[in-house]
Amino acid sequence: MCLGIPGRLVAITDEDRLMAVADVSGVRREVNVACVATGPLQDLVGQWALIHVGFAMSLIDEDEAERTLEALRELGEAQEALAAMAEGAKALEGRA
C-alpha cells in the first residue's frame, strides 16, 4: 500500500532540480515537486501536497490535508511515517 502524507510546501530550495521543502506535522524534508509544478515554482509555496517517498505527488486543499492528517493520527500510521521521515532527514543531515 502506498501512503501519501499531507505536507505544506514552505520553500523552494533548487529551481533547476525542482526541489522544495515540505513541512509534515513539524518535520521538514526536501521533496521533488516535478509532479505538481505547472507554473512558477514560487506559486507552490504555501500549498498543501500529498508527499510520498520524497515526491509531492498531487496538490490538495487545506481542508483535505487536515482531514487526512486526523485520520492518519487516529490510525497511528502518521507516527510511523513521521518517524521514518525524521530518520531520513537525519541521514541526509549526516551526509552534509
RAQUI-V113183 format. One record per residue. N is the residue number from 1. RES is the residue in one letter. PSI is psi in whole degrees, -180 to 180 (NA if undefined). Layout:
n->N res->RES psi->PSI
n->N res->RES psi->PSI
This chain:
n->1 res->M psi->135
n->2 res->C psi->139
n->3 res->L psi->119
n->4 res->G psi->128
n->5 res->I psi->129
n->6 res->P psi->135
n->7 res->G psi->148
n->8 res->R psi->128
n->9 res->L psi->121
n->10 res->V psi->-17
n->11 res->A psi->149
n->12 res->I psi->127
n->13 res->T psi->-28
n->14 res->D psi->100
n->15 res->E psi->-38
n->16 res->D psi->-38
n->17 res->R psi->2
n->18 res->L psi->48
n->19 res->M psi->144
n->20 res->A psi->168
n->21 res->V psi->131
n->22 res->A psi->138
n->23 res->D psi->116
n->24 res->V psi->99
n->25 res->S psi->43
n->26 res->G psi->-11
n->27 res->V psi->123
n->28 res->R psi->135
n->29 res->R psi->144
n->30 res->E psi->134
n->31 res->V psi->157
n->32 res->N psi->133
n->33 res->V psi->17
n->34 res->A psi->-36
n->35 res->C psi->-19
n->36 res->V psi->-1
n->37 res->A psi->106
n->38 res->T psi->-2
n->39 res->G psi->-153
n->40 res->P psi->133
n->41 res->L psi->-33
n->42 res->Q psi->-24
n->43 res->D psi->-18
n->44 res->L psi->-23
n->45 res->V psi->127
n->46 res->G psi->-13
n->47 res->Q psi->153
n->48 res->W psi->142
n->49 res->A psi->155
n->50 res->L psi->123
n->51 res->I psi->130
n->52 res->H psi->125
n->53 res->V psi->49
n->54 res->G psi->10
n->55 res->F psi->138
n->56 res->A psi->109
n->57 res->M psi->-35
n->58 res->S psi->152
n->59 res->L psi->143
n->60 res->I psi->163
n->61 res->D psi->167
n->62 res->E psi->-38
n->63 res->D psi->-45
n->64 res->E psi->-39
n->65 res->A psi->-47
n->66 res->E psi->-43
n->67 res->R psi->-41
n->68 res->T psi->-44
n->69 res->L psi->-41
n->70 res->E psi->-44
n->71 res->A psi->-41
n->72 res->L psi->-39
n->73 res->R psi->-45
n->74 res->E psi->-35
n->75 res->L psi->-15
n->76 res->G psi->-2
n->77 res->E psi->-28
n->78 res->A psi->-41
n->79 res->Q psi->-43
n->80 res->E psi->-44
n->81 res->A psi->-43
n->82 res->L psi->-38
n->83 res->A psi->-41
n->84 res->A psi->-40
n->85 res->M psi->-40
n->86 res->A psi->-40
n->87 res->E psi->-40
n->88 res->G psi->-41
n->89 res->A psi->-39
n->90 res->K psi->-39
n->91 res->A psi->-41
n->92 res->L psi->-41
n->93 res->E psi->-35
n->94 res->G psi->-25
n->95 res->R psi->-16
n->96 res->A psi->NA
